[in-house]
Amino acid sequence: MSGGSALRAAAQAGAAGVRVARAEALLRLHKVAHGAYPSVTGPRPRISNRGRIVAGRRLSIGGAQFPVGIGCGPSGVISFGDEVFLNQGTVVHCESAVTIGSRVRIGDLCAVYDTNFHEIEPGAGVRTAPVTIGDDVWLARGVVVLPGTAIGEGSVVAAGSVVRGEVPPWVVVAGNPAVVVRTIEARGRRR
């Protein structure tokens, strides 16, 4: 390795170490249990943890313009699997349970909610229902995931879609409400 490449490699390793240290400190501050090598880039995420938030290895919170928001109510549990990526402007809010599998990619400006926050009809009460997102799922830009949704392993949700109910594994869904537009033939981990 030449002198210049060795310096570049050392600088990159140092920058990665700073991202990890920053992320660990931030997650610790908000009492988020986490695995090894979390990272945060861009604006500091807004985390409100009055319940329980658990993250696996290599949770990555990114963004250049808009902070990520993670909110967990007193009886809520948010669980992130390994190698989950949350892009800028994404909001995850939980009052009961939000489970996000491993290797899930969540595009910018997405929203994942297990509650509707307020009554729709007077006297009807606030609806909460668990949300489950399987392993290897990709939510493209601007997706909204509503209470009670279960997205199957390997599925892709197209940009701007609103998802409610069950999404089978290994399909592409699109629209408002999101419907299956095709099946994904190739199975396996996404890069």
N, C-alpha and C positions, 0 to 999 in steps of 0.2 A: 504494500500500500504506500503510495507516495505521501509526502508531508502534507500536501493540500487536502488529499482525500481523508487522511487520518484526522486532520483538524475538523473537516466537515462532519465526519462520523461522530467525533467527540461532541461537537456542538449540537447535533441532532439528538444524541443520547441525553445530553444535558437538558435540552428543551423538553424531551419526553419525560424526564425525571421531574421537572418543574410542574408539568401538567398533572402528573400522578400525585405529587405532593399536595398541590393545590386542591385537587379533587378529594383526596383523602381527608384533608383538613375541613373542607366544606361539608362533606358527608358526615364526618364525626360531629361537627358543630350542630347539625340537624338530627343527630341520633339515628342516622341511616346505617344499618348493618350492611357491610359490603365485602365482596371478595377482593382478590388482588387486582392491581393495575387499573383502577378507574381513571377516567380522564375527563377534563372539562376544558373546552376551548370557547373563546368568545365571551359574551357577557355572563356574569355570575347568575346561575339559575336561581329562581325563586322557589324555595322549598319551605313548605309549612307541614310539619310532621307532628300531628297531635295523636296519631295512631301508631302504626308500625310500618316501616318501609324497609325492605330487604332487597339487596342487589347482588347478583352473582359476579363472577370474574369479568373484568374488562367492560364495565358499564361505561359508555361513552356519551357524553352530553356535549353537543356541538352547537355552533351558531355564530354568525358574524354580526348580525343586526339585532335579532330579537332573542330575549332570554327564554329558556325553557321554564315552565312552571310545573311543580309537582306538589299537589295538596292532598293530605290524608287526614280525614276527620277522626274523632276520638275512638270510634269503634272500627275504623277502616284498617285494611291490610293491603299494601301494594307490594307485589313480588315481581322483581325483574330477574329473568334468567341470565345465563352467561352471554357475553358478547352482544348486548343490546345497545343499539344506537338511537338516541333521541336527537332529532335535528332542531334547528332554531324555531322558536315560536310554538313548539309543541306544548300542550297542556295535558297532564294526566291528573285527574281528580277522583278521589275515592272516599266513599262513606261506608261501604261494606267490604267489597273485595275486588281488586283488579289484579289479574295474574297475566304477566307477559312472559312468554316462553323464551328460550335461548335463540340467539342469532336473529332476533327480530329487528327490522329496520323501520324506523318511523320517520317519514319525511317531514319537511318543514310545514309549520302552521297546522298540524293535526291536533285533534282533541279526542281524548279518551275519557269518558265519564261513566260512572256507575250510578249516578243520581241525576234527576232533573232539577234539583236544587229548590224547587218551589211547587206549589200545587198548580195543576193545570185547570182543574175545576174546583170551585169552592167546596171545602169539606172532604175532598178526595184524598188528601194527604200527599206527602212527598214520596215519589217512587224511587226506590233504590233496588238494584238487581246486579249481581256479580257480572263482571266482564272477564272473559278468558280469551287470550290471543295465543295461539299455538306456536310451536317452534318454527323457525325459518319463514315467518310471515313478513311481507313487505307492505307497509301502508304508504302509498304515494302522497304527494303534496295535498294538503287541505282536506284530508279524510276526517270525518266525524264518526266516532264509534259511540253508540248510544247504550244506555243501561240494558243489561240482560243479553248482550251480544256474546256469541262464542264463534271465534274465527278459527277454522281448522288449520292444521299443520301445512306449511308450504304455500298457502294461498297468497294472492296478490290482490290488493284493493286499489283500484284505479283512482287517479287524482280527482279530488272534489266529491268523492262518493260519500253517502251517508249510510252507515251500516247498522242494521237492527236485526236481532234474531240469530239464526244459525247460518254459518257459512261453511260448506263442506271443505274437507282438505283438498289441496292441490287443484284449486280453481282460480280463475280471474273473475272478480266481480266489479261492476261499475254501475254508477247512476245513483239517483235519489228516488226511491230506495234502491240500494245496491242489489243487483241481480247477477246471476252467473252468466258470463258471456262466453267462456270457454274453459276447457279442462287443460291442466298443465300435464303433459305426458312425461317429461323428464323429472325424475325424483332425485332428491339429494340436497346437500347444503349449498346455499348461495354464497358467492364470494363478495 
